[in-house]
Amino acid sequence: MELDERKARVLRAVVHDFIQTAEPVGSRTLTERYALGVSPATIRHELAVLEEQGYLSHPHTSSGRVPTDLGYRYYVDALSDVGKLARAQEEAIARYFEGVADLEETLVRTSALLAGLTRYTAMVSPPALERSRLRHVELVGLSARVVMLVLIIDTGRVEKRVIELPAEASVEHLEELRRRLNEALGGERLDKVEWRLGSIADSIRPEQRVLFTAVEDAIGQMVGDSAAGRVLIGGQAHLANPGAFTALETVRAVYEALEQQVLLVRMLQAAMGPAAERVSVTIGSEMTIEQMQACSLVTASYPAGDAVGTIGVLGPTRMDYLRAMAAVQAVARYLGDVLDDVEP
């Protein structure tokens, strides 16, 4: 619903003031703090109209108004620019990523950084493996019947699994199979790896069939487990910040939802939707997890080779959207730059 300029100014002032104070906003507060250019009586009229249209609600214990999910949505959609972090914060982000090594460490550090910048709960989803490529396969003999399988992905991610073989495997057989696997799978997309393994199965020599089958099964399980997705979480304690939520039951419900990895992966995927190239905001009742409908989620994607991951912050609907959006956008940009430096 379109609002005329006066109603839009009043609504933006109410949302801004409520975000800052957590107190219902009345006409006197708006008159004293904001140059709206109209009389208190006119402001009272506009507040009543905005409430009737569903942008504001009216707590029974107060004469002031608070934004509804629709009011927050209008406020966020009307923002002309995400804004930028202070130069000192930008420099701190750049320093924070210096010296990070593998993907896992980078993502763990990202969740801690984003939580610290925003004082909200941070979420980091690794790059989607459907578009990732297998860079290298390594087979390390630990004993005659125990082998460590190592998969190195082009995003820098390293997956390892120990395989117990039904029969002994010689060093020569391990080396030959390692060579064949890298010839067949090097540079292949992960969602095509199992098909490629099947295509070379008939060419494996009989004396290597047992070893090949064990390795083939392990690779299929590793790719399947990784494709299921996961979310790294940092700063859960911020959910209990004073004023974040009005009810302890809400905090408990959100904590419980954060333990359900499958739901979190789906939530982040739904939050990004087709707008993966920019910051996205999901507000209150728009959340796909019912226990989190007192929250808002700000997300952005980051590139990692051919793959794309997602980062975001989760906080109350009364979150500082401008600050959260600026932080998520900046961290996503730096994270993408860091992962882009990973050698292919």
N, C-alpha and C positions, 0 to 999 in steps of 0.2 A: 504494500500500500504506500502510495506516494504521500509525503507530508509537505505542507507549504513551509516556506523558509522559517517562519516564526516558530511553528511547532517543532521543526527540526532543531532549531537553536535551543529551545527549552529542553527537549529530550536529551540532546548531547550534554547539556549542563547537568541534568539530573544524573545521567549515567556517570559522568566524570566525577561529580561530587560524591556519589554513593561508593564508587570504587575507592576514592581516597579516604572516606570517613567511616563507611559501613553503617551510617545513620540515615534513616529515611529523610528525604529532602522535601522541604516545604517552600512555599512562595517567598517567605521572609528570607530564608537562606539564599535562594536564587537572586533575590533583589540585592542583597548585601554583597554577594561574592561574584556576581557575573553581570557584565554590562549588556543586558538583553534589550535595552532601549524601549521597554514597555512598563506599564504600571503593575503593581502587585495584584490588582484585581484582574488584569488581563492574564497575568501568569497563572493565577488560580483557575481561570477559565480554561486556559490551554492545558493545564495539568489534568483537569477533569475530562477534557476531550481525549487526551492521550490515554487516560485510564480506560475510558469507554471503548477506545479502539484497540485495547489490549497491549499497549506498549509499557504501561505502568500498572502497578498494583498498589493497594492502599492497606497497609497493616492496620489491624483494628486498634492497636494500642498507640497509634501515632497519627498525627495530622499530616505527616509527610508521605511521599510516595517512594517506591523502589522500582527499579527496572524489572520487567519480565524478560523471559528468553527472547521474545519478539523485540523488546526494546534494545537488548544487547545486540541482537542481530542487525538491527538498523544502524546502531552506532558503529559496529565493526565494518559493515558494508559501505558506510559513508566515509570511512577513512580514506583520504586521497593518497596516502603514502604510508608504508610500513614504518618509515623513520629509520634512523641510524643510531647505533650505540655511540657513546662518547669515545673519543680517540684513545683514551687510556684503556677503556674496556677492549677495544679492537686490538690494541697492542698486547694486552694481557692474553687474549685468545690466541694470537699468533705465537706468543712465547709458550703457551700451555701445550701446544702441539709439537714443539721442538723436541727432537730426540725420541719420539715414539717409534716403536719397532713394528710389531705385527698388528694385524687387524683387531684381534681381541683386546689388546691393551689400548689401542686407539679408541675403540668404542666404549670401553669402561671409563676411560678418561673423559670422553665426550659427555657421558651421562652425568658424571660428577661436575664437570664444568658448567653444563647447562643448568643443573639444579642450583649451583652456587650463584650464577648470574641472575636467575629469575626468582629464586626462593620458592619455586614450585617443584613438583615431582617431574623428573625428566625421564623420557623414554627414548631408547635407541634401538631400531630394528636393523639388523645386518642387511647387506645388499641381497636382493632377491636372487636366489640361485638359478632360477629358470633362465636368466640371461647371462649368468656367469660361465666362464670357460675353464676347463681343466688344463692347468699349465704343465704339471709333471706328476708322475707316479713313481713312488720309491718302494722297494721291498727290502726289508732289513731282516736277515735271519738272526733270531735270538737264540735258537737252538735248532736241532735237527727237525723238530716238528712244531716249532712256534715261530711265526713271522709277524713283524710289524709292517702294516700297510699304511703308507703316508700319501695323502692326496693334497697337492698344492693348487689352490684356485687363483685365477688371475686377479682377484681382489686383494690377495695377500693372505687370505684365510688358509689355515692349515688344519686338515682333519687327519686323525690317527686312529688306528684300530689294531689290536693284537688278535691274530688269527691262530687258532690251534688246528693243525693239519691232521687229517686221518692217516697220513703216511709221511715218511721222511722226505725232505726236499733238499737236494744238493745245492751248493753255492752256484754251480753252473746253471742249474735249472732256474734258480731265482733270477740270475742275471739275464738269461735268455728271455724269460717271461717279462721282466721289467722292460727290456728293450722293445719287445713286441707291443706291450701295453702303451708305451710312450709313442711309438710309431702310429698306433691306431687311434689313440685318445688325445694326444697332445693338441691343444687348441680347440678341442671339441666342446660344444655347449653341454652343460651338465644334464639337461633334459634329453640329450641324445646319447649319453654315455652307455646306457644299458643296451640300446639298439646296436651300437657299434660293437660292444662286447659280443653280442649274439652273432654278429656278422663274421667275426673271426674265430668263433668257437670250433668250426669244422677244420680249420687249418692248424689247430694246436696238435702237436705230436702226442701219440698215445701215452707215453711215459710222463707227460706233463699235464694230462687231463685232470687228475685229482687236484693238483696244485692250482690249475687255472679255475676249476669250478669253485674252490674255496675262496679264491681271490675275487672272482666274479660276483659271488653271493655277498661278500663283504662290501664291495664297492656299491652294489645295488642298495644295500641297507644304509650305508653312509650317505649316499645321495638322497635317499628317501627321508632319512632322519633330518638332514640339513634342510631339505625343501619344506619340511613342516613349519619352519620358521620359529623364531624366538624373539623376545624383547628384553633388552637390558634396562634395568630400572635404577635410578639414583634419586636420592633426596626424598624418600617416602616420609621422613619425619616432618617435612614441610606441610603435610596434610593436617598436622595438629597445630599449626601456627595459630596464635590468637586471632580470632575474627575470620579465619578461613571458612569454617562451617559452624552453623549454629547448634547442631545436634551431634552428640557423641556417636549416635547410631549411624549417622551419615559417614563419619570418618571410618567406623568399623566396616561398613558395607564397601566403601571404596578400597580399603586395605584388602578385604577378601577378594574383590574383583581383580586386584593387581596380581594375585597369586595364580590366576587362570591364564596361562600363556596363550592358549589357542584363541581365547576371546580377545586378548590384547592385540594379537597379530591381525585378526579380522577387523578390530576397531581402527587400527592404524591404516589398514588398506582402505577401509570405507571412508576414513577421514580425508585421504588424499584424493581418491576418485580420479577423474580425468584431469584435474588441475595440478598434476604432479610437479609442474615447473615453478610454482609459486607457493607462498605461505597460505595455508588453509586453516580456517577456524571452525570448530564444531562446538555448538553451544547447547548446554542443558539437555532439553528434550530431544535434541538431534543426535545425542550419543546413542550408539547401538547397544551399549551395556546398560541395563536398567539401573543397576546400583550406582552408576556414575552420572545419573541425570541431574545431579546437583553440581556437576563439574563442567568446565569447558576445556577443550583440547586445541592447542596450537601446534601445527605440524608443518614440516617442509621436507622435501626430498634432497638427497645428496647423491652424486654420481660416484661409482667405483668401477672403472673400466667400462664394460658394456652393461653392467648391472646398476640398479638403483636401490638405495636404502631410504629409511625414513627416520627422522628425529622429531621429538615434540616435547611439549610440557603440558602437564595436567594440573589444573588448579580449580578453585571455586569459580562459579559463573561471575562472581565479583572480582575477577582478576584484572590486573593492569594489562589490557590487551596490547597497547602500543609497545610497552616494554617487552612483553613476552614475544610479540611478533618480530621485533627488531633483533632480539637475542637469538631466536630460533633461526631466522634468516642468516644472520652473521655466522653462527656456528656451523650451519649447513654448508655455507660457502667455503669456510676454512677447512672443514672436514673433507669436502670434495676435492679441494686442492691437495691436501695431504695424501689422500688415497690415489689421486691421479699421478702422484710421483712414484707409485709402486711400479717397479720394473716389470714389463710384460714378459 
